[in-house]
Amino acid sequence: MKIWPGHFAPLGASYDGSGTNFAIFSEVAERVELCLFDEWRRERRIEMTEVTAYCWHAYLPEVGPGQRYAYRVHGPWDPENGHRCNPGKLLVDPYAKAIEGLVRWDEAVFPYDFEAGPDTINGLDSGPFMPLCVVHQPHFDWSGDRRLQIPWHETVIYEAHVKGLTARHPDLPEDLRGTYAGLARPEVIEHFKKLGVTAVELMPVHQFLHDKHLIDRGLRNYWGYNSYGYFAPHNEYAADQRPDGAVGEFKSMVKALHQAGIEVILDVVYNHTAEGNHLGPMLSFKGIDNAYYYRLTEDARYYMDYTGTGNSLNMRHPHALQLVMDSLRYWILEMHVDGFRFDLASTLARELHDVDRLSAFFDIIQQDPVISQVKLIAEPWDIGEGGYQVGNFPPVWSEWNGKYRDCVRDFWRGQDQTLAELAYRFTGSSDLYENTSRLPFASINFVTAHDGFTLTDLVSYNEKHNEANGEDGQDGEDHNRSWNCGAEGPTDDAGVLELRRRQRRNFLATLLLSQGVPMLLGGDEMGRTQQGNNNAYCQDNELSWHDWENCDQELLEFCQRLIEFRSNHPVLRRRRWFQGRAIRGADNKDIAWFTPSGDPMSDENWQSGFAKSLGIFLNGESLPNPNRRGEPVTDDSFYLLLNAHHEPIDFRLPGLAWGKAWVEELDTTNGWPDQPRRFEAGGTISVTDRSLVVIRRES
């Protein structure tokens, strides 16, 4: 085989039509072997002799797409100084664009001797138990595809799992269920279109590991928050089982969603890798340059762990930072995704031990001409000290607003809190974001997400029921802010069932009527339940998958109408903050707040912890921003009546100055009325206990 010097950049395996350039970074390596495999996994090792700026490289003119490969790195085994090189371990290329196979658990996959302890090297060959990297075919017909660039204020996000979304879809061919190709099918895309969502946020699709302790218990890592291949789409989600089939299939999925007007956002896990702590396996980074890629403690045998998963990537080192940036750019430029949600993003901000919102990671993203132009969402916390950073990310970022989730849950279950808190969350959380020059879309509002109860379970369980996870109930959040409405779990009690239906509509209505960007948990619109499991990370089965055949059609139609209602009314998705005053000569304030008696809210009313009801006036005549053509935008004006009290309340409407007459639009007790009621100024509306009513001002 011919071996040419090649080039140190780009890193990874790059096919140019004539051959493939291989390049890998390691500052600690003394020797690097490129290992080529045929279809029977017979290994051929090639010494890489060219080194430029710590990047080892070679060009093989006879190698093209489909070639399987990996690396072996020779260097010091010195755990006390953070070095763990072990040439007995086959290593995945950090820049591999396609990965074939899964890790098969064996002692050989670990770098140390089980009996002698973690500081003693284990020379067993891990090759037979490791997945292989694959040189991928970079060419794809993207003709007609373009970035949709849907404005934030028009965005509705749907959090989905590639497999769980379609694994039980009765209208899909069995071989496409649970795959990228299945998600791209017209039957699934039509569901998104009818629902009205504009973006699908996919739970992790980077190649990830099924943890040994889960496999030993007959479980799997369903959620996928355990990445080790930041450029490779997870191969188990591909119907095309050719060595590099996942790449083309993922691209086809993105193209199909774009053609339907739906953006693709990826949930990415750059805060840690699947290699775990000093007792974890050696898959890639640990054997390539452990002390460079990972944050180590003062005793370099151990890892800093801000995530609860064993390690944290070291964003202080240029090549570790470059790895993340190159990965993000690759998914944007080559895979055409539209944005990212960063898992435990506070970890990425840690320069030393403190969270620093001006860390190198965020500075580099801010100035990057590619990454800074897509949707960027932070999960603004980690488990380390000072890791809860809601509201503290830079201006280009939006954030999962955990305070919104907690406040809305507490309000509708009747927990004491000030109405001022609810007002902030309902109007986009200006107290969190306005001081950093951000706008309402900085707040990604959600009531439920993959981590925790589904919407149906939120109103059906007081306690978690995680027995199936096999962890003796020690896993999962204990403080769920849930309420079972009078019975734990399944029940035949008609009163409890009706209250649960109303509560689900309350949560959905509050979410879609709030300022900010709403995010739905996939399946909530159909009434999906996990039987009270609030941590189904290991449940790759029907407990987690969408049950299409038992869809709650009434709830689905309610949700569809609600999203359509939001889309039709710009006053519900303002681009600027409310000012609490008249704008552009309008007769009334842009927003006003009233007690159930129809009086303006006083300072005392705002701070009353026991108050559970209020009225909200939204002025559609005072929208501060023009449309894309620079034309003024006007809308209807609405009055919202929220009653989280356990008894019905008679609300008195404001006087003539706010509207002469009003027409019913929505009541979460009965849904969307066929024959809307009409109300006069100063009149009275009886609002059912724990319900929400929306009325529109007649023009």
N, C-alpha and C positions, 0 to 999 in steps of 0.2 A: 504493500500500500504506500502510495506517495504521501509524504508529509512535508508540507511547506511551513514557513515560519508563521504566516498569518499575522493577525493584528490584535492588539490588546483591547480594542473596542469595536463593536459593542460587546458587553459581557453576554454570556449565554452561547447558544448554538444558532448561528445565523446562516441560512441557506441563501445563496445569491444567484441560483440558476445553474451554476457550474460546479459548486462544491460547498462545503460548510466550514465556517470559521468557528472554532471553540475558544472561549476565553473565560477564566475564572479567577476571582480575586482571593488571595491569601497572603497576608503579611508574614505569618509564622511558618509557612510551609518550607520544607527543605527539598522536597520532590513532590511532583504531582503526576499522577497517571490518569490518562483518559482511557476509560474502559468501554469498548464497543461490544455489543451483543448481537448475535443473530437470532432468528425466530425460535431457536431451541435453547436460548439463553447461554450459549457457549461464549465465553468471555475472551476478548483479546485486549491486552494492555499496551498502551502507547505512551512512552515517556514524553512529557511536555518539557522541552528544553529552553524554550523562549520565554523570558520574563521581562516585562516592562511595567514599571511602577507597581510592583507586587501583583501584577496580573499575568497569569500563565496562559499561553496561547499557542495555537497550532491551526493550520488550515489543511483540510483533507479534501482534495479535488475529486475524489471518487465517492464521496459520501453525500447523500441527499435525503429528502423527506422520508420518514419511516424508520430511519436508523435509530436503534436503541442505544443509549449510552448512560454512563454515570462516571464518578470520579473516586479515586483513592488518594488520600493526602498523607504524605510522610512528613513527620516533624516531631517536636518534643511532646512527650507524655509527662506533664509536670502540673498536676492539679493544684498544687499549692500556689502556683503562679498563674493559674487560670488556663493552662494549655492542656488540650486533650486530644492531640492528633493520634490517630490509630488507623494504619493502613489496612487492617483487617476489615474495616467497615466500608461498605460501598455507600457512596454519598450522592444524594440528589443534587443536581445543579440548581442553585438558588434562582437562576434565570430560566429554568426549563419552561418552555411554552406548552408542552404536552407531557403528561406522565401516564405510564401504562402500569396497571396493577395496583395492589394495595400492600401495606406492610403486613407480613405474617409474623406473629409474635413468637419469638424464640430468644433464648439467652444471647445468641450471637448478635442480635440487634442492639444490645447494650454494650457500651465500651469498656465496662469494668467487670471484674470477676465477682459473681454473686456471693461466693463463700468468703473470699478474702476482703471484700468491701470495695466502696466506690473509688478508692485511691489506687487500686491495683488494676493494671491493664488486662483486658481480655482480648486475646488475639484470634478468637473464632471468626471465621469468614461469614459476614452477614449477607453476602451476595445472593444466596438462594432465597432469602426472605424479604428482599427489598423490592420496591417498585423500580421501574426504569424510566429514565427520561427519553423523550423521543424528539428527533429533529422534525419540526412541523413544516407543513406547506404554507408559506405566508400569503400566497395569492388567493384572493377571494373577490367575487363579483359584487361590489358594493353599489353598483350603478343605481342611481335613483335615491340612495340613502342620504339623509342629511340630519344634522342636529336640529331637534325640534325647538329647543330654547323656549320652552313654555315658561312664561313669567311665574315667579314664585307666588304672586297673589292669585293666580289661576290654578295653582297646583293642588291636587288631592292625591295623597300617597296611599298605596295599598301594600302593606308588608306581607310578603309571601315566601313560601318555601318551595323550591323548584319541584321536589319530589312530592311533598305533602299536598300541594295544590291539585295535582292531577292523578295521583296514585290510585284513586278510587273513582275516577271519572268514567261513567258507564258508556259515554258516547265516543271514547277514544279507543283506538286499537290497543290491545294489551301491551304490545311491544313499545308503545310510545308513552305509556303511563309513567309518570314520575321522571320525565326527561325534559331536556331543553326543547326537543322537538315537540313534545306533548304540550308544553306551555305555549308554543307558537301556533298551535292548531286553531282554526277558526272558531271552534266551539268554546275555547277558553278566552280567546281575544274578544269574542262577542259578549261574554260575561263581563269583562272589564268595560267594554263600551257601553253596555246597557246600564251598568252600575254608575258610570260617569267618572271613574278615576282617571287621572292623567299620568301617573307614574307608578311603576311596580318596583318596590324596593325588595330585592332578593336577599334572603339570608345567605350566609357565606357560600360562595361558589369557588373560592380558591381551593386547590387540592388540600384536603385535610385528613387527619388521622382518626381512626377509631381506637380509642384508648384501650389498653390491655385490660384494665380492671372492668371495663364494660363488656368487652368480648368474653372475659372469663365468666361473667354473670348472664351471658346470653343476650346482651343489649348492644346498642350501637350509638355512636355519636351522631344523633339525628340533626342537631342544630348546626354543627360544623364549625364551632368557634375554636378550632385547633389546627390552624393552617401550617403548612410547611412548603407549599409551592405557590408563591405569590403572583406567578404569571400564568399558571395552568388552570383551566376550568376543571372542576372536580369530575373525574372520569366516570364515576358511578351514575351521574346524571345524564350520560350520553346514550342515546339509542344506537348511535353509530359506534360500534366497538372496534373499529380500526385503531391502530396505535395512536394516531393523532386525530381521531374522529371527533372528539369533544370540541376541538377548536372551531372547525367549520360549522358544527351544529349550533354552538353558542352564537356564532356570528349570524347564522340564519334566523335564530330566535330574535336577536336584537333587530334585525332588518324587518322582520314581520311585525314586531311591536311598533317600530317607528312608522311603518306604513299605515298602521291603525291610529297613529297620533299619540302613542303611549311611550313615555320615557322609561329608561332602565337605570335604576340606582342600585349599586352594589353595597352590601354590608361587608366591610373589610376589617380584618383583624391583624393590624400591624403592631399591636402592643406586646404580643408574645408569640412564641412558636410552639409547635407540638412536641418539641424535644424536652420540655419540662425542666425540672431541676437537676441536681447532681446525680439523682437516681433514675433519671429518664433515659430514653433511648438515644442513639446517635443516628440521625437521619440525614443531616446536611450541615447546618451552620456550626454545630458543636464540634464536628470533626474538621471543618475547613479552617475556622479561626475563631475558637470559642471566646477568647478574651476580647476580641474585636467586636463581634456581633452582639454580645450580651452584656447587660449591666451586672457586674459582680460586686460582692460585698468586700469589705476590707480583708476578710479571709477569702481569697480568690477561689477557693474550692466551691463556694456557694454563690447563689444568684439572688439579685434583688428581685422581689416579687411584688409588683403593685397590682397584680391582676388576680391573684389567688390560683394561678395555674402553673406556677413554678419558676417562671423567668420573665424578663422584660427585655425587649430589644434596646440596643444602645444607640440612641439617636444623637449622641455626642460625637460619634465617629463618622467621618465623611462617607465611607463606603456603605455603612449601614443606612445612613440617610439617603444615599444615592439609590440603594436598592428599593426603598419605598417610593421615592420619586419616579424612578424608572418604571416601577410597576404601575403606578397611577397613570403615567403618561401612556404606557402600553395599552391599558384598558380603555383609555379615551381615544387614542389615535388609531389603534389597530382593531379593537373590539367594539368601538363606537358607543360605549356606555355614556350616560348623561350625568352621572354624579356618584357620590359615595357617602355612606354613613359610616363613621369611624367608631368602632367598638372601643369602649373605655378610653376615649380620646385624651383624658387628662394624663394618662401614662405617657403619651407621646410628647407632652409638654414639659416633662420633668428633666431639667438640666442636671440637678444634683438630687436633692431630696424634696425640694419644694416644687409646686406647680407654678410655672412661669409662663404666662400667656404670650410672652414675647420670645419664646424659645426658638431655636434655629429651625425646627420643623415648621412652625407657623410662618416665620419670616420667609422661608424659601417658597412655601406654597403661595404666599401673598404676591411674590414677584414673578412666579412662574407663568408664562404667557398661555400655557395650555391648561394646567390644573386649576388656576384661579378663575377660569371662565365657566366651570361646570358647577353643579349643585354640590355644596359641601355641608355635611351635617355631622355634628359632634354628639356622641353620647358623653355628656360633660361630667363624668365621674370615673373614679377607680376606687380601689379599696384602701389605698395608702392614706397617710395623714394629709389633710388638706386637699383630698382628691375630689371633693364635691364642688364643682366649679360652674354650676348653672349660672349663666349670665356673664361669664368672664372671658368668653372666647372673642377673637378679633372680628372686626366688622364684616369680613367676607363670609363668615360662617353663620349657619343656622344651627339650632340645638334642639335635641329632644328635651322637652320641657317637663321634667319630672314633677315640678311644683304644680303645673297645670293638672297632671294626672291625679295627684294627691288631693288637691283642692276640690276638683269636680267630684271625685269619689266621695269625699267627706260631706260635701253639700247634699248630694242626693241620698245618702244613707242617714242624714239627719244629725251628723256629728257637729258639735259646737265649733264654730269658727266665725270670724268676722266677715260681714258681707263685703268689706273692703278688699279682702283677699280674693273673693270670687270676682269682684269687679276688675281687678288687675288681670286675672287670668283670662276672663272673658274678652277683654279688649286688647289682648296681645302681649300682656306682661311688660308694659312700658317701664315698670320699676326695675326690671332685670336688664332690658336691652336698650332703652332710649339713651342712656348716658354714654353709651359707646357708639353713638351715631348710627345705630341699627334701626331697622324698620320692623313692623309687626311680623313679617315673614321670618324673622330670626327665630320665632317660636314655632317649633314643630309640636303641635298639640296632639295629645293622644290620651285615651282613657285606658286602653289595653294594648299590649304588645306581646311578642313571642314569649318574653320572660314574665310569667305570672299567669293569672287567670284569664281565660277567654271572657268575652262579654257575657255570655250565658252563664258561665260559672261564677262571674263576679256577683251576680244577683241570685245565685243558688247555693252558695257555700259560705259559711263563716270561717271554716278552717280548711287548710290544705289537706289533700288526700293523696299523698305521694308514695303509697306503699309499693306500687309497681316498680319504683326506682331502686328498691332494695337497699336503701340507706337508713332504714329505721326511722324515717320521718325527720332526719337531721338536715336534709337538703331543702331548698326553697325558702322563700320569704315567709316569715311568721305574721307580719303585720301587713295584711293585704288591703285594708280599708274596704272590705267587702261586706255584704249583708245578704243573708239567704232569704229574706222577706218572710220568715216565719217557719221555715222547715229546711233541714239540712239535706241538700241533694234532691233526687227525684221525689215527686209527690203527686198525689191525686187531688189535693186541696185546690178547689177552683179559685178561691180568693187569693191564695198564694201565687198561683199560676198567672192570674190576671195582673197582680202587682208586679211580678217579674217581667211580664210583657211591657208594662208601662215603664218600668225602670230602664229596660233596655232602650226603649224609645227616648226616654229622658236623656240618657247618656249620649246617644247618637245625635239627637237634636242639639244638645249643648255643644257638642264637638263641631258640628257643621255650621252652627250659627255664630261661633266664636271667631274673633279676628285671629290671624295667624294662619298656619298651614296645617290642615287636618290630616291625620294619619290613621287609617283603619287597619286593624289586625285582620289578615286574611281569614275568612271563614266566619267572622263575627256577623257579617251581613246575612249569613245563612243559618245562624243559630248554632254554630259549632261548639261542642263541649269536649273537654278533656276529663270529664268525670271528677272534677275537683283537683286534678293534678296541676300544680302551679309551677312546675319545673320539669317539663316533659322533654328535656334536652336529650334524653337517651331512649325515647319512645318512638322508634322508627316503625310504626305500626298504625293500626286503625284508630288508636287513641288520639294520635296527632293529625292524621290525614283528613282532608276535607271529605265530609259525607254528603256527596252531591245528591244521592237518591232520597235523603231525608231532609232536604233543604226546607227551612221555614219560609215558605213562599210569601207569607204576609210580612214578615220582617224584611225580606229582601226587597219587596216592592216599596215598603216604607223608606228604606235606605236609598233606593234609587230616586224616589221622589225628592228626598231631602237633599241629595247631592245636586240634582237638577235645580232645585229651588235656590241653592247657594250659587250655582253657576249663573242663574238668570238675574241675580241681584248683586250688583257691585257694592252696595252698602254693607254687605256681609263679608266682603273680602277687600277692604280698603288697603291702599298702598301706603298710607300715612297714618300717624297716630291721631286719635280723637283729641280735640282741644278742650272740649267741655264749654264751648262758646259758639256763637253764631259765626258762620263762615260765608264770605262773598255775598253779604246782604241778605242771607236767609233770615226768615222770621224767628226761627228757633235755634237752639243750640244743636251742635252736631250729634250730641248724645246727652240724655238726661235720665235721672234715676228717681224712682218714686216708691213710696211705701204702698202697701195694699190699700190704704185709705185715699190714695191719689195725691198725697202731699210730696213735695220734693224731699229727698233724703237729707237728714240733718247729720251733723258730725256725730251726734249720739247714736243715731240709727246705724251709721257705718260701723261703729265699734261694738254693737250689740252682738254678743256671741251666740245668743239663743235665737236670733232672728233667722227665719228660714224662707222668707218670701220677699220678693221685690218686683217692681216693674221697670222695664228698660225701654226708652224711646230712642230709636235709631233714625236719624234724619237723612233721607235719601237726596235732599235738595242741596246738601252742603258737602259734596265730595270734592276734595281739594285737588285731585289729579286728573288731567285730561286722559283720553284714550291714546292709542298708538298714533293716531293721525293728528293729535293735538286738539281734538274737539272736546268740549265740556261733557262731563258725564253726570247724568242725573238718574235718580232711581225713585222707587216708591219709598215711603216712610213706614216704619213698623213699630209696633209696641209689643214687647215680650213680657209675659207674666209667668214668673217662676214660683212655684209653690212646692217646697220640699218639706212642708209641715205634714204631720200625720193626720190632719183633718182638712176638709175643704175650707177654702177661704173665699169670701166675696171681695173681689178687687173693684175699686171705684176708678173709672178712667179719668184722666186729666181733663181740664176744661177746654173750652172752644179754641183757645190759643194754640192748642196742640193738634187739633183736628176736630172737624164737625161730626164725622161719622167714621166708623171702622168696620171692616169686614174680616171674618174669621178665615185664616189660612191653614192653621195647623193646631191640633190638640192631641197631645200624646196619649190621652185617654182613648180617643176614638180614631186617631190618625188624620188622614186628609179628608175633610168633609165633602160629601156629594152636594149638600145644600148648605152652604156657609151661612152662619148667623151674622146679623148686622147689629151694631151697637152705636148708640149716640154718645156724644161728648158728655162726660160726667155720669154716664150710666154705670151699671154694675155687671160684672161678669163673675159667675161662680166657677172657681177653678178647683178641680178635684184634688184631693190630697195626693201629694207626690206626682205632680204633673206640670206640664209646660204648655202654654198657649201662645200662639203668634197671631196677631191681627194686623191688618194693613189699613193705612189711612186712605179713605176714599178721596180721589182727586176732585 
